[in-house]
Structures are given as C-alpha cells and as structure tokens.
Amino acid sequence: MQQVATPHRTSRKAGGPGFKGIMRAVRYLGHYRRLALSAYFFLVIGVAAQLMVPQVVQGILNAITNGMIAQQISKAPPQALPVILQRVGWTQAQYDSYANGAERAILLAMLFIVLLAIIRGAFSFAQTYLGEKTSQSVAFDFRNDLFARIQRLSFSYHDRNRTGQLMIRATDDVEKVRMFIGQGLLMAVQAFLLLTATLIILFLTNARLTLIILPVLPIALLLFMGFGAISQPLFMEVQRRLSRLNTVLQENLAGIKVVQAFAREPDQQKRFNDSADSLMEQSIKVSRTFSFLFPIIFLIANLGQAAIIYFGGVQIINGTLNFGEWQKFSLYLVYVFFPLGQLGFIISQMSQASASANRVFEIIDAKSDVADKPGAVVLPPVEGDLRFEDVSFRYFGSGDPVLSHISFDAKPGQTVALLGATGSGKSSVINLIPRFYDVSEGQVLIDGHDIRDVTIESLRGQIGIVLQETTLFSGSIRDNIAFGRPEASDAEVIEAAKSAAAHDFIMSFPEGYDTPVGERGATLSGGQKQRVAIARALLMNPRVLILDDSTSSVDLATEYKIQKALDRLMKGRTSVVIAQRISTVRNADQIIVLDKGRIAGIGTHTELMETNPIYADIFSSQLVEDAEVGEEALAVPGH
C-alpha cells in the first residue's frame, strides 16, 4: 500500500514557508480574467484622478498668490507699473489676468476638484464592487476544490486528521485568502502605482528635493520584508491554534449527549478555555509584533516630512521654489508615505493569507493512498464472484499487519459471515472490498477483476453497504433513501422502503417521506435509521452487499423487523456480513472465524461446530449468556 501523505510532506509541496501559497492562490484570478481586469482598470483611473488633485491645488495657490501680488501692484503709481512688472517677471497680459481673473480661476479649480472627487468616487466604487465579486468567485472555486479533494481523500487520511481542523481550513483559511485577493492585492497594486507615479512627478517637479526622501524608501521596504518573514509563522500558529479550538467545539457539539450524560461539562469547559487561552496568547503575540511596526512607519514618514519642510523652506527663501510648487510637493509627498503606511496593513493581510493558503494547499496537494491507477477501466456489471487471494493489510503502510494471508472465495449469491473477537480484523476485511483502503499484499478480485485495476466510482457503484452506525444527512427521509440514486422515482423509493419494512413507520409521520430527519438522523430511532439505510442500499440494487452488525443495539422486536428486511436485501446478492452473534448468521453459506487478523476457521455452522474450537467456544458462551438473560427476564415481576 502506498504511504499516506502526511501534512509535513504536503506542506513542502504546497510552498511551505514563504509566499508561494498565496501566489498560487492568486492564479485563480485567471478563471475570472475579465472581472479582474475591469477592477484593475477602474483602480488605474481612480489613481490617475487622485494624482491630478495636487496639480490643481498648485494652480489654486498660484492664482491666490498672484492675485494678492497683483492687488498690491495696482496700488502703485501708473508710471511705476512697467518697472514693477519687469522686476516680478510679468507681462502686461499676465498682470491683467492675475488682477481680474484670479477669483474665476479659483472657482474653476474648485469645480475641477469636485469633478475629480466624483470621478474617483465612482471608479473606486466600481473597483471595490468588482474586486469583491472577483474575490468571492475565487473563494467559491477555492472552497469547491478543497471540498472536492476532501471528498476524494482516502479513509487513512481522515483517520489521521481531525474533522475540526479540516473545517477551519475550508472556512476561515479560505476567507483569509479571499480577503487578501479582494482587498489586499488591490491595495498593493494601488500602493505600487501611486508610489511609482508620485516619485516620477516629484522628480519632474523638483529633483533635488526628491533625492532627499529617496533613502527612506529602501529602509522602509527592508523593514516590511523583515516583518513579513517574522509574521507569517506567527499567523500560521494562530491558524493551528484556531483549528484546535474548532476541533474541541466540533467534538463537543457532536457528543453533547455524552458530555451531559456523564456530567463532564466542567472538564470540557476547561478544555475549551485552555484552547481559547492558547489562541488568545498567540493572537496577542501577533498584535504586539504589529504594534511595533506601525509606529516605526509613522516615525519614518515624519522624519521624511521634517526633511522636506526644512530643505523646501530653504529653497523658498532662496527663490528657487514658489509656495504653490512647495504645497504641491508636500501633497505628493503624502502619496509617497501613504502607500508606505498601507504596506503595513498589506504585509499583515498577506502574511495571514499566505499562511492560510499554504494550509489549504496542504490538503489540495495531499496524495490519497487509494486512487484510480493510470489506465483504470470501468468495472462492467458484475455477477458477484468475490475472492480474497493471500491478502495482508497494514494501516498507513507500516507496523504490524492487522490482516495476514486472508484467502476465501464467495460465489455469486452466497452469504459469507465474518465472526471473531473485537480487533480480529472483521472491519478491515469489509473495508478492503470497496477500496476504503488498499491491500498491502495479495489481491481482492470481483468477477476476476483486481479491484485496483478498475475505477473507484464504478466499483463502489455496484456495492451496497449497511453499517452498524447509520449516517443520515440533513434533509427528508426520501432524500436519504435516494442518496445513492437521486434520480430515482417516488415509486422506486417507496418500493425500497416497503422491502426494508420502513414504509409503515414513515407514513406514520405527518409529512410522510418529506419528514426531515434532523442532524445525523436525530428525529428517528436507531431501528428506524437502520431500516432507512437498508432501503438506501436496496434502491441501489447492488450485486455485492456489505453488512455490519446491524441489529446489535436494538430490541428484539426491532431486530426481527430489521433481520427480515436484511433477508430480503441479501436474497440473490453476494453478501459479506459482520456478526457479533452466531444466531444471526448460522445459515450463512460460509462462516469465517477470524483471530488476530488470521483465518482460524472456515465452513458452515455444522462443520465449524465439529472442527473449530474457537467457534464452538463462542457458540457455547453465547448460549450461556442467552440463558442468563432469560433467567433474569423471568425473575423480573410481570414476566
């Protein structure tokens, strides 16, 4: 049997530490290229509108300043006007424009700013909406891929991974990836465009002043990269601890009756509190790390602003920079430090998303030890000839075998019963037939086909299974009976229910077949759930049937009804039955006695009673047990 892929192995394949996981998740945008490109197009328009605002502000300030100067000049004697205009470097036309048109220029500039704000708002709305729609679409694909993979992973993978941990990856981890794609990635592109365009404008405006703030940028970039490397493992640990908390919650909700029955609420509360405390401790550690980052960002920004105030002031005094240019430069400087401030949030969100993406891809990349081999063929309709040839089996491909050299042959229509103590290997045998696990050695054949050579879907489609612990799904009774054949007609569903002795109790409910079964079938009794499960198997009309001990936990009247339904189900089908009691399988064509993973005896009831001491001991002990139960029942008043 192949080795099951462990989380450690798959994490390396998924990208491990670093940002490979989130980069891989971003490629899901390719499924929605038009939506994504539209969002980024609107983002570019919004950034362009934002970049025009300082230029307009410069025009307003220049109009105000020139208007004030023109008003002062107008008070001078007319004969001095040419000299004054020559000194300030104005022509007569410029003077007339500044003196008479300043107010109009200010009004037009204000209207232009309002127009830019409207344009920016409209495009920002479109960008946000399309970004959110794209991220939800990506999350839809991401979550579906994850769920599809979980559905296909073999039993051995689920044996080694807790349900709560898988749930948190399909919900919280996917949501963190979605948030980054819908917000963080757009914000990162916006920050890059704004920073790059602003630096170009600043160089064109005043290269000397721009060179003063350039050393700040690589320092800030190195700082953010360092924080990103530090924070990602911290966020990974947050998700692990959140998974542990979710596991405790899921287990307690599933087993709430057991918890209350044994009055273990205080212990379970402590267990939950410990997990919650652990999560809170790690979350505070992350917050402490980022509470150090943001003050540093503002410190760098303030140092750069202080340098510009000083050196810009010197240029104004020396006449190489006017007030409007300085104000424009200051506003564009905000567009340099604002993206730097955003980088802190982006790094935080990206670190969380990358940690979550790596965790999700651990599952998507996990290798199932049971899968269709290359060139697997569809299993044709079978007669039901089932054969085990020298089969040995080890869980997870290592350790001591739980089955050793098992061989038997069940002809079409025969019933084979498996009998043995707990841990003898009965469940392992039936789990190998539908390939819930693969054999470690030997082979399992159906109609001469090695089941590893055929597709899993075509194999399981011809096998019916009724387990001891019946699982029903939320929905109606009809939905549960038709679970294997959703297209089945109502008449077929009713016929299957009648054959399973379930029709009468179903019709006793006010809603009949539309009766909701509740979570895990909570509204039905154990016997009713078993008969629904038998009807579900009957509707599939399988040629090979697997039955766990279906009557071990019900009363005698219910056991009789279930046994009758099972007899009808088994008729004409190859059946492999796990039984705890000899009385339920003494008429089987073959009874296989298992002991510590080996066949200790095989034959009919009569043959084994004569030749097999283990079988004879089991039979004798059950006779004694039945006699004691009968005596106790007679001793009870009223019997």
C-alpha positions as CSV (number, residue, x, y, z in Angstrom):
1,M,0.0,0.0,0.0
2,Q,1.2,3.5,-0.8
3,Q,2.4,5.7,2.1
4,V,-0.2,8.2,3.1
5,A,0.9,11.8,2.5
6,T,1.5,13.5,5.8
7,P,0.9,17.2,6.5
8,H,4.7,17.7,6.8
9,R,5.3,16.3,3.4
10,T,2.5,18.1,1.7
11,S,3.4,21.4,3.2
12,R,6.7,21.4,1.3
13,K,4.8,20.7,-1.9
14,A,2.3,23.4,-1.2
15,G,5.0,26.0,-0.8
16,G,6.0,25.7,2.8
17,P,7.1,28.9,4.5
18,G,7.1,32.0,2.2
19,F,4.5,33.4,-0.1
20,K,4.4,30.7,-2.8
21,G,1.0,29.5,-1.5
22,I,-0.7,32.9,-1.9
23,M,0.9,33.4,-5.3
24,R,-0.6,30.1,-6.4
25,A,-4.0,31.2,-5.0
26,V,-3.8,34.5,-6.9
27,R,-3.6,32.4,-10.1
28,Y,-7.2,31.5,-9.6
29,L,-7.9,35.0,-10.8
30,G,-7.3,33.7,-14.3
31,H,-10.7,32.0,-14.1
32,Y,-12.3,35.4,-13.9
33,R,-9.9,37.4,-16.1
34,R,-12.5,39.9,-17.4
35,L,-13.8,40.8,-13.9
36,A,-10.3,41.1,-12.5
37,L,-9.0,43.3,-15.4
38,S,-12.1,45.5,-15.1
39,A,-11.4,46.0,-11.4
40,Y,-7.8,46.9,-12.0
41,F,-8.7,49.2,-14.9
42,F,-11.0,51.2,-12.6
43,L,-8.3,51.2,-10.0
44,V,-5.9,52.9,-12.5
45,I,-8.5,55.6,-13.4
46,G,-9.0,56.2,-9.7
47,V,-5.3,56.6,-9.1
48,A,-5.0,59.0,-12.1
49,A,-7.8,61.2,-10.7
50,Q,-6.1,61.2,-7.3
51,L,-2.7,62.2,-8.8
52,M,-4.3,65.2,-10.5
53,V,-5.5,66.8,-7.3
54,P,-2.1,68.3,-6.1
55,Q,-1.6,69.8,-9.6
56,V,-5.0,71.6,-9.3
57,V,-4.2,72.7,-5.7
58,Q,-0.9,74.2,-7.0
59,G,-3.0,76.2,-9.6
60,I,-5.3,77.5,-6.9
61,L,-2.5,78.6,-4.6
62,N,-0.7,80.2,-7.5
63,A,-3.9,82.0,-8.5
64,I,-4.4,83.3,-4.9
65,T,-0.7,84.3,-4.5
66,N,-0.6,86.1,-7.9
67,G,-3.9,87.7,-7.3
68,M,-2.6,89.1,-4.0
69,I,0.5,90.4,-5.6
70,A,-1.5,91.9,-8.5
71,Q,-3.7,93.7,-5.9
72,Q,-0.6,95.2,-4.3
73,I,0.8,96.3,-7.6
74,S,-2.4,98.0,-8.6
75,K,-1.9,100.4,-5.7
76,A,1.4,101.7,-7.1
77,P,1.6,104.8,-9.4
78,P,0.8,104.0,-13.0
79,Q,4.2,105.3,-14.2
80,A,5.9,102.7,-12.0
81,L,3.9,99.8,-13.3
82,P,6.3,98.8,-16.2
83,V,9.3,98.8,-13.8
84,I,7.4,96.7,-11.2
85,L,6.2,94.2,-13.8
86,Q,9.7,93.8,-15.1
87,R,11.0,93.1,-11.7
88,V,8.4,90.4,-10.9
89,G,8.8,88.9,-14.4
90,W,5.2,89.5,-15.6
91,T,3.9,90.8,-18.9
92,Q,1.1,93.3,-19.1
93,A,-1.3,90.5,-20.2
94,Q,-0.3,88.3,-17.2
95,Y,-0.8,91.2,-14.8
96,D,-4.3,91.9,-16.3
97,S,-5.2,88.1,-16.0
98,Y,-4.0,87.9,-12.4
99,A,-5.7,91.1,-11.3
100,N,-9.1,90.4,-12.9
101,G,-9.3,86.6,-13.3
102,A,-7.9,85.2,-10.0
103,E,-11.4,84.6,-8.5
104,R,-12.6,82.9,-11.7
105,A,-9.5,80.7,-11.8
106,I,-10.1,79.7,-8.2
107,L,-13.7,78.8,-8.9
108,L,-12.9,76.7,-11.9
109,A,-10.2,74.9,-10.0
110,M,-12.6,74.1,-7.2
111,L,-15.2,72.8,-9.6
112,F,-12.4,70.7,-11.2
113,I,-11.5,69.2,-7.8
114,V,-15.2,68.3,-7.1
115,L,-15.4,66.7,-10.6
116,L,-12.2,64.7,-9.8
117,A,-13.7,63.6,-6.5
118,I,-16.9,62.4,-8.2
119,I,-14.9,60.5,-10.8
120,R,-12.6,59.0,-8.2
121,G,-15.6,58.0,-6.0
122,A,-17.4,56.4,-8.9
123,F,-14.4,54.4,-10.1
124,S,-13.5,53.5,-6.5
125,F,-17.0,52.1,-6.0
126,A,-16.7,50.1,-9.3
127,Q,-13.2,48.9,-8.3
128,T,-14.4,47.8,-4.8
129,Y,-17.5,46.1,-6.1
130,L,-15.7,44.2,-8.9
131,G,-12.8,43.3,-6.6
132,E,-15.3,41.9,-4.0
133,K,-17.2,40.0,-6.7
134,T,-13.9,38.6,-8.1
135,S,-12.7,37.5,-4.7
136,Q,-16.0,35.8,-3.9
137,S,-15.8,33.9,-7.2
138,V,-12.2,32.9,-6.4
139,A,-13.2,31.8,-2.9
140,F,-16.0,29.8,-4.5
141,D,-13.6,27.9,-6.7
142,F,-11.0,27.6,-3.9
143,R,-13.6,26.2,-1.5
144,N,-15.0,23.8,-4.0
145,D,-11.6,22.5,-5.0
146,L,-10.8,21.9,-1.3
147,F,-14.1,20.2,-0.6
148,A,-13.8,18.0,-3.7
149,R,-10.3,17.0,-2.5
150,I,-11.5,16.2,1.0
151,Q,-14.3,14.0,-0.5
152,R,-11.7,12.1,-2.6
153,L,-9.1,11.6,0.1
154,S,-8.9,8.0,1.4
155,F,-10.1,6.8,4.9
156,S,-6.5,6.7,6.0
157,Y,-6.1,10.5,5.5
158,H,-9.2,11.2,7.5
159,D,-8.0,8.7,10.2
160,R,-5.0,10.9,10.7
161,N,-6.7,14.4,10.5
162,R,-9.3,15.8,12.8
163,T,-12.6,17.0,11.4
164,G,-12.3,20.4,13.2
165,Q,-9.0,21.1,11.5
166,L,-10.4,20.3,8.1
167,M,-13.4,22.5,8.8
168,I,-11.4,25.5,9.7
169,R,-9.3,25.2,6.5
170,A,-12.5,25.1,4.4
171,T,-13.9,28.2,6.2
172,D,-11.6,30.6,8.0
173,D,-8.4,29.9,5.9
174,V,-10.3,30.3,2.6
175,E,-11.8,33.5,3.9
176,K,-8.4,35.0,4.7
177,V,-7.2,34.2,1.2
178,R,-10.4,35.8,-0.2
179,M,-9.9,38.9,1.9
180,F,-6.4,39.4,0.5
181,I,-7.4,38.8,-3.1
182,G,-10.4,41.1,-2.8
183,Q,-8.7,43.9,-0.7
184,G,-5.0,43.4,0.0
185,L,-4.0,42.6,-3.6
186,L,-5.9,45.6,-5.0
187,M,-4.4,47.8,-2.2
188,A,-0.9,46.5,-3.1
189,V,-1.3,47.4,-6.8
190,Q,-2.8,50.8,-5.9
191,A,0.1,51.5,-3.5
192,F,2.7,50.5,-6.1
193,L,1.0,52.6,-8.9
194,L,0.6,55.6,-6.5
195,L,4.2,55.4,-5.2
196,T,5.8,54.9,-8.7
197,A,3.8,57.7,-10.4
198,T,4.3,60.1,-7.5
199,L,8.1,59.6,-7.5
200,I,8.2,60.3,-11.2
201,I,6.1,63.5,-10.8
202,L,8.3,64.6,-7.8
203,F,11.5,64.1,-9.9
204,L,10.0,66.2,-12.7
205,T,8.8,68.9,-10.2
206,N,12.0,69.2,-8.0
207,A,14.7,66.6,-8.4
208,R,16.9,67.9,-5.6
209,L,14.1,67.8,-3.1
210,T,13.1,64.3,-4.2
211,L,16.6,62.9,-3.7
212,I,16.3,63.9,0.0
213,I,13.5,61.4,0.7
214,L,14.7,58.6,-1.5
215,P,16.9,56.9,1.2
216,V,13.7,56.4,3.3
217,L,12.2,54.1,0.7
218,P,14.7,51.1,0.8
219,I,14.8,51.4,4.6
220,A,11.0,51.1,4.8
221,L,11.0,48.2,2.2
222,L,13.6,46.2,4.1
223,L,11.6,46.8,7.3
224,F,8.4,45.5,5.8
225,M,10.1,42.4,4.3
226,G,11.6,41.6,7.7
227,F,8.2,41.9,9.4
228,G,6.6,39.8,6.7
229,A,9.1,37.0,7.3
230,I,8.6,37.2,11.0
231,S,4.8,37.5,10.9
232,Q,3.9,34.6,8.6
233,P,5.0,31.8,11.1
234,L,3.1,33.7,13.8
235,F,-0.1,33.7,11.7
236,M,0.4,30.0,10.8
237,E,0.5,29.2,14.5
238,V,-2.7,31.3,15.0
239,Q,-4.5,29.1,12.5
240,R,-3.2,25.9,14.1
241,R,-4.5,27.0,17.4
242,L,-7.8,28.1,15.9
243,S,-8.1,24.6,14.4
244,R,-7.5,23.1,17.8
245,L,-10.2,25.3,19.3
246,N,-12.6,24.4,16.5
247,T,-11.9,20.7,17.0
248,V,-12.9,20.9,20.7
249,L,-16.0,22.8,19.7
250,Q,-16.9,20.3,17.0
251,E,-16.3,17.3,19.2
252,N,-18.4,18.7,22.0
253,L,-21.3,19.6,19.7
254,A,-21.3,16.2,18.2
255,G,-21.1,14.5,21.6
256,I,-23.1,16.8,23.7
257,K,-25.4,14.0,24.9
258,V,-22.4,12.0,26.2
259,V,-20.9,15.1,27.8
260,Q,-24.1,15.8,29.7
261,A,-24.9,12.2,30.5
262,F,-21.5,11.8,32.3
263,A,-21.7,15.4,33.8
264,R,-18.4,16.3,32.2
265,E,-19.4,19.9,31.4
266,P,-16.7,21.4,33.8
267,D,-13.9,19.3,32.3
268,Q,-15.0,20.1,28.7
269,Q,-15.3,23.8,29.6
270,K,-11.7,23.8,30.9
271,R,-10.6,22.0,27.8
272,F,-12.3,24.7,25.7
273,N,-10.9,27.5,27.9
274,D,-7.3,26.1,27.5
275,S,-7.6,26.1,23.8
276,A,-9.2,29.6,23.8
277,D,-6.4,30.9,26.1
278,S,-3.8,29.4,23.8
279,L,-5.4,31.1,20.7
280,M,-5.6,34.4,22.6
281,E,-2.0,34.3,23.7
282,Q,-0.8,33.8,20.1
283,S,-3.1,36.5,18.8
284,I,-1.7,38.9,21.3
285,K,1.8,38.0,20.3
286,V,0.9,38.9,16.7
287,S,-0.7,42.1,17.8
288,R,2.4,43.0,19.8
289,T,4.6,42.5,16.8
290,F,2.5,44.7,14.6
291,S,2.0,47.3,17.3
292,F,5.8,47.8,17.0
293,L,5.6,48.1,13.1
294,F,3.1,50.9,12.7
295,P,4.8,53.5,15.0
296,I,8.0,52.9,13.0
297,I,6.1,53.6,9.8
298,F,4.9,56.9,11.2
299,L,8.3,57.7,12.5
300,I,9.9,57.2,9.0
301,A,7.1,59.3,7.5
302,N,7.5,62.1,10.0
303,L,11.3,62.2,9.5
304,G,10.8,62.5,5.7
305,Q,8.2,65.2,6.2
306,A,10.6,67.2,8.5
307,A,13.4,67.0,6.0
308,I,11.1,68.3,3.2
309,I,9.9,71.2,5.4
310,Y,13.5,72.2,6.1
311,F,15.0,71.9,2.6
312,G,11.8,73.1,0.9
313,G,11.8,76.2,3.2
314,V,15.4,76.9,2.3
315,Q,14.5,76.8,-1.5
316,I,11.6,79.1,-1.0
317,I,13.8,81.6,0.9
318,N,16.4,81.4,-1.9
319,G,13.6,82.0,-4.5
320,T,14.1,78.7,-6.3
321,L,10.7,77.3,-5.2
322,N,7.4,79.1,-5.0
323,F,4.7,78.5,-2.5
324,G,2.4,76.7,-4.9
325,E,5.1,74.3,-6.0
326,W,6.1,73.6,-2.4
327,Q,2.5,72.9,-1.4
328,K,2.1,70.6,-4.5
329,F,5.3,68.8,-3.5
330,S,4.0,68.4,0.1
331,L,0.8,66.9,-1.1
332,Y,2.5,64.5,-3.5
333,L,4.8,63.6,-0.5
334,V,1.7,62.3,1.3
335,Y,1.2,60.0,-1.7
336,V,4.6,58.6,-1.0
337,F,4.1,58.0,2.7
338,F,0.5,56.9,2.4
339,P,1.4,53.7,0.4
340,L,4.2,53.1,2.9
341,G,1.6,53.1,5.7
342,Q,-0.7,50.8,3.6
343,L,2.2,48.4,3.3
344,G,1.9,47.6,7.0
345,F,-1.7,46.5,6.5
346,I,-0.9,44.8,3.2
347,I,2.0,42.8,4.8
348,S,-0.2,41.8,7.7
349,Q,-3.0,40.6,5.4
350,M,-0.6,38.9,3.0
351,S,1.1,37.1,5.8
352,Q,-2.2,35.8,7.1
353,A,-3.4,34.9,3.6
354,S,-0.2,33.1,2.7
355,A,-0.2,31.1,5.9
356,S,-3.8,30.1,5.2
357,A,-3.2,29.4,1.5
358,N,-0.3,27.0,2.5
359,R,-2.6,25.2,4.9
360,V,-5.3,24.8,2.2
361,F,-2.9,23.6,-0.4
362,E,-1.6,21.0,2.1
363,I,-5.0,19.3,1.6
364,I,-5.4,20.0,-2.1
365,D,-1.9,18.6,-2.7
366,A,-2.3,15.7,-0.3
367,K,-1.8,12.3,-2.0
368,S,-4.5,9.8,-1.5
369,D,-3.3,6.2,-0.9
370,V,-6.4,5.0,-2.7
371,A,-6.8,6.4,-6.2
372,D,-7.6,5.3,-9.7
373,K,-4.4,4.0,-11.3
374,P,-3.4,5.2,-14.8
375,G,-5.4,3.3,-17.3
376,A,-8.0,2.1,-14.8
377,V,-11.1,0.7,-16.6
378,V,-14.8,0.9,-15.8
379,L,-15.9,-2.3,-14.0
380,P,-18.7,-3.9,-16.1
381,P,-21.9,-5.2,-14.4
382,V,-20.8,-8.0,-12.1
383,E,-22.3,-11.3,-11.1
384,G,-20.8,-11.0,-7.6
385,D,-17.9,-13.5,-7.6
386,L,-15.8,-12.2,-4.7
387,R,-12.3,-13.6,-4.0
388,F,-9.6,-12.7,-1.5
389,E,-6.2,-14.1,-2.5
390,D,-3.5,-14.2,0.2
391,V,-4.4,-10.7,1.4
392,S,-2.4,-8.9,4.1
393,F,-3.1,-5.4,5.3
394,R,-1.3,-2.8,7.4
395,Y,-2.7,0.6,8.3
396,F,-0.7,3.5,7.0
397,G,1.6,1.0,5.2
398,S,3.7,0.2,8.3
399,G,3.6,-1.5,11.6
400,D,2.2,-5.0,12.4
401,P,-0.3,-6.3,9.9
402,V,-4.0,-6.3,11.0
403,L,-4.7,-9.0,8.4
404,S,-2.3,-11.8,7.4
405,H,-2.7,-14.0,4.4
406,I,-6.5,-14.0,4.2
407,S,-7.9,-16.1,1.4
408,F,-11.6,-17.1,0.7
409,D,-14.0,-17.2,-2.3
410,A,-17.6,-16.2,-2.3
411,K,-19.7,-17.3,-5.2
412,P,-22.4,-15.1,-6.7
413,G,-25.4,-15.1,-4.4
414,Q,-23.6,-16.6,-1.4
415,T,-23.5,-15.1,2.1
416,V,-20.2,-15.0,3.9
417,A,-20.2,-14.2,7.6
418,L,-17.2,-12.9,9.5
419,L,-17.1,-13.8,13.1
420,G,-14.4,-13.1,15.7
421,A,-13.5,-11.1,18.8
422,T,-13.0,-7.3,18.8
423,G,-9.8,-6.5,17.0
424,S,-9.8,-9.7,15.0
425,G,-9.9,-7.9,11.6
426,K,-13.5,-8.1,10.6
427,S,-13.9,-4.4,9.8
428,S,-10.6,-4.4,7.9
429,V,-11.9,-7.2,5.6
430,I,-15.0,-5.3,4.6
431,N,-13.1,-2.0,4.2
432,L,-10.9,-3.6,1.6
433,I,-13.8,-4.6,-0.7
434,P,-14.9,-1.1,-1.7
435,R,-11.3,0.1,-1.5
436,F,-11.7,2.3,1.5
437,Y,-8.1,1.1,2.0
438,D,-5.9,-0.8,-0.4
439,V,-4.3,-4.2,0.4
440,S,-0.7,-4.2,1.4
441,E,-0.1,-7.6,-0.2
442,G,-2.2,-10.0,-2.2
443,Q,-5.3,-9.0,-4.2
444,V,-9.1,-8.7,-3.9
445,L,-11.0,-9.8,-7.1
446,I,-14.6,-9.3,-8.2
447,D,-15.6,-11.4,-11.2
448,G,-11.9,-11.9,-11.8
449,H,-11.1,-8.2,-11.9
450,D,-8.4,-6.9,-9.5
451,I,-10.3,-4.1,-7.8
452,R,-7.2,-1.9,-8.1
453,D,-7.4,-2.1,-11.9
454,V,-10.9,-0.6,-12.1
455,T,-12.2,2.9,-11.4
456,I,-13.3,3.5,-7.8
457,E,-16.6,5.0,-8.9
458,S,-17.6,2.0,-11.0
459,L,-16.5,-0.4,-8.2
460,R,-18.4,1.3,-5.4
461,G,-21.5,1.9,-7.6
462,Q,-22.0,-1.9,-7.6
463,I,-21.5,-2.4,-3.8
464,G,-24.2,-1.8,-1.2
465,I,-23.2,-1.0,2.3
466,V,-25.2,-1.0,5.5
467,L,-23.1,-0.1,8.5
468,Q,-23.8,-0.6,12.2
469,E,-23.6,3.1,12.8
470,T,-26.0,4.6,10.3
471,T,-25.3,8.0,9.0
472,L,-28.2,10.1,7.7
473,F,-27.9,13.5,6.2
474,S,-30.0,16.6,6.9
475,G,-33.0,16.6,4.5
476,S,-36.0,14.5,4.1
477,I,-36.4,10.7,4.6
478,R,-36.9,10.5,0.8
479,D,-33.6,12.3,0.2
480,N,-31.8,9.9,2.4
481,I,-33.3,6.8,0.8
482,A,-32.4,8.1,-2.7
483,F,-28.9,9.3,-1.6
484,G,-27.2,6.8,-3.9
485,R,-29.7,7.4,-6.7
486,P,-31.0,11.0,-6.6
487,E,-32.8,10.5,-9.9
488,A,-35.0,7.6,-8.6
489,S,-38.7,8.0,-8.9
490,D,-41.0,8.2,-5.9
491,A,-42.4,4.8,-6.7
492,E,-38.9,3.2,-6.6
493,V,-38.2,4.9,-3.3
494,I,-41.5,3.7,-1.8
495,E,-40.9,0.2,-3.1
496,A,-37.4,0.1,-1.5
497,A,-38.9,1.4,1.8
498,K,-41.5,-1.3,1.8
499,S,-38.9,-4.0,1.2
500,A,-36.9,-2.6,4.1
501,A,-40.0,-2.6,6.4
502,A,-39.7,1.1,6.6
503,H,-42.8,2.3,4.7
504,D,-45.3,1.9,7.7
505,F,-43.3,4.0,10.2
506,I,-42.5,6.6,7.5
507,M,-46.2,7.0,6.7
508,S,-47.0,7.4,10.4
509,F,-45.3,10.7,10.3
510,P,-47.5,13.7,9.3
511,E,-45.2,14.6,6.4
512,G,-44.5,11.1,5.3
513,Y,-41.5,10.8,3.1
514,D,-40.9,14.6,3.3
515,T,-40.3,14.3,7.0
516,P,-37.0,16.0,7.9
517,V,-34.6,13.5,9.6
518,G,-32.7,16.2,11.7
519,E,-29.0,16.4,12.1
520,R,-27.4,12.9,11.9
521,G,-31.0,11.4,11.9
522,A,-31.8,12.7,15.4
523,T,-35.6,12.5,14.9
524,L,-35.5,8.8,14.1
525,S,-34.9,5.8,16.4
526,G,-32.0,3.5,16.0
527,G,-34.1,0.8,14.3
528,Q,-35.8,3.3,12.0
529,K,-32.4,4.7,10.9
530,Q,-31.2,1.2,10.2
531,R,-34.3,0.4,8.0
532,V,-33.8,3.7,6.1
533,A,-30.2,2.6,5.5
534,I,-31.4,-0.8,4.3
535,A,-33.8,0.9,1.9
536,R,-31.0,3.1,0.7
537,A,-28.9,0.0,-0.2
538,L,-31.9,-1.7,-1.8
539,L,-32.6,1.2,-4.1
540,M,-29.0,0.8,-5.4
541,N,-29.8,-2.8,-6.3
542,P,-26.1,-3.8,-5.8
543,R,-24.7,-7.2,-6.7
544,V,-22.3,-7.2,-3.8
545,L,-23.5,-6.3,-0.3
546,I,-21.6,-5.4,2.9
547,L,-23.4,-5.6,6.2
548,D,-22.0,-4.6,9.5
549,D,-23.7,-6.0,12.6
550,S,-27.0,-4.1,12.1
551,T,-29.0,-5.5,15.0
552,S,-26.6,-5.4,17.9
553,S,-28.1,-2.4,19.6
554,V,-31.9,-2.7,19.1
555,D,-34.7,-4.5,20.9
556,L,-35.9,-8.0,19.9
557,A,-39.0,-6.7,18.0
558,T,-36.9,-4.2,16.0
559,E,-34.2,-6.8,15.5
560,Y,-36.8,-9.1,14.0
561,K,-38.0,-6.4,11.6
562,I,-34.5,-5.5,10.6
563,Q,-33.5,-9.1,10.1
564,K,-36.5,-9.7,7.8
565,A,-35.5,-6.6,5.8
566,L,-31.9,-7.8,5.6
567,D,-33.0,-11.2,4.4
568,R,-34.9,-9.6,1.5
569,L,-31.9,-7.4,0.8
570,M,-29.4,-10.3,0.7
571,K,-31.5,-12.5,-1.5
572,G,-29.7,-13.2,-4.7
573,R,-26.7,-11.0,-3.8
574,T,-23.2,-11.8,-2.7
575,S,-23.2,-10.7,0.9
576,V,-20.3,-10.2,3.4
577,V,-21.8,-9.9,6.9
578,I,-20.1,-8.9,10.1
579,A,-21.9,-10.6,13.0
580,Q,-21.4,-10.5,16.8
581,R,-23.9,-13.3,17.3
582,I,-23.9,-16.7,15.7
583,S,-27.7,-16.8,15.7
584,T,-27.9,-14.2,13.0
585,V,-25.5,-15.9,10.6
586,R,-25.8,-19.7,11.3
587,N,-27.5,-20.1,7.9
588,A,-24.7,-18.4,6.0
589,D,-23.0,-20.3,3.2
590,Q,-19.6,-19.7,4.7
591,I,-18.7,-18.6,8.2
592,I,-15.1,-17.3,8.5
593,V,-13.7,-17.2,12.0
594,L,-11.0,-14.6,12.4
595,D,-8.5,-14.5,15.2
596,K,-5.8,-11.7,15.5
597,G,-6.0,-11.0,11.7
598,R,-5.8,-14.6,10.6
599,I,-8.4,-17.1,9.5
600,A,-8.9,-19.5,12.3
601,G,-11.6,-21.5,10.6
602,I,-13.9,-21.5,7.6
603,G,-17.0,-23.5,6.9
604,T,-20.7,-23.9,7.6
605,H,-22.2,-23.7,11.1
606,T,-22.3,-27.5,11.4
607,E,-18.8,-28.0,10.1
608,L,-17.3,-25.4,12.4
609,M,-19.1,-26.8,15.5
610,E,-17.4,-30.1,14.8
611,T,-13.9,-28.9,13.8
612,N,-13.3,-25.4,15.2
613,P,-12.8,-25.0,19.0
614,I,-12.8,-21.2,18.8
615,Y,-16.2,-21.2,17.1
616,A,-17.6,-23.8,19.5
617,D,-16.4,-21.7,22.4
618,I,-18.1,-18.6,21.0
619,F,-21.3,-20.6,20.5
620,S,-21.3,-22.0,24.0
621,S,-20.6,-18.7,25.6
622,Q,-23.5,-17.1,23.8
623,L,-25.8,-19.9,24.8
624,V,-24.9,-19.4,28.4
625,E,-25.3,-15.6,28.0
626,D,-28.7,-16.1,26.4
627,A,-29.8,-18.4,29.2
628,E,-28.7,-15.9,31.9
629,V,-30.5,-13.1,30.2
630,G,-33.6,-15.3,30.0
631,E,-33.4,-16.2,33.7
632,E,-33.0,-12.5,34.6
633,A,-36.0,-11.7,32.5
634,L,-38.1,-14.3,34.2
635,A,-37.1,-13.0,37.6
636,V,-38.4,-9.6,36.8
637,P,-42.0,-9.1,38.1
638,G,-44.5,-9.2,35.3
639,H,-42.6,-11.7,33.2
